[in-house]
């Protein structure tokens, strides 16, 4: 599966396209980092790391899912982090 992520707010176009790996991670109370590669969509309470062969991009902590839509192309989710709003797509 391929992913794209575009930051909508602030409107600077930052993000990644053609990412092939998406890993969720978060810091636990004891300071250790917990990872989860099984989650398939952006999830509240997690940060997300996207990786392509030449580039990587990570979000801050996801705080809210604003919109979710299934299309012929794949899944589209708009979500809010601690400091930004993103448009995420998973392509079939």
C-alpha positions, 0 to 999 in steps of 0.5 A: 500500500502507498500513502500520502500526507499533506499538511493543510494547516499551516498551509505550507504543503509539507508532508510526503507522497509515495510512502510505503511504510507507516509506523505509529509510535508514542512515548510511554509514562516511563519514557520508553517508546512504544511502536505499532506497525499494525495500525492501518490508519492515523490513530488518536493518541499516536504519532506517525512516521512515514517512510519512502526510499529517499525520505521520511516524515513524522507527525506530532501527537494525533489529537482528533480525527476530523473526517474519514472517507472511502473513495474508489482510489482508497481511504482519505482521513483528515486529522488534527495533531498538537500543532497542525491539520493533515490530509492522509491518503492510502491508495489501493 
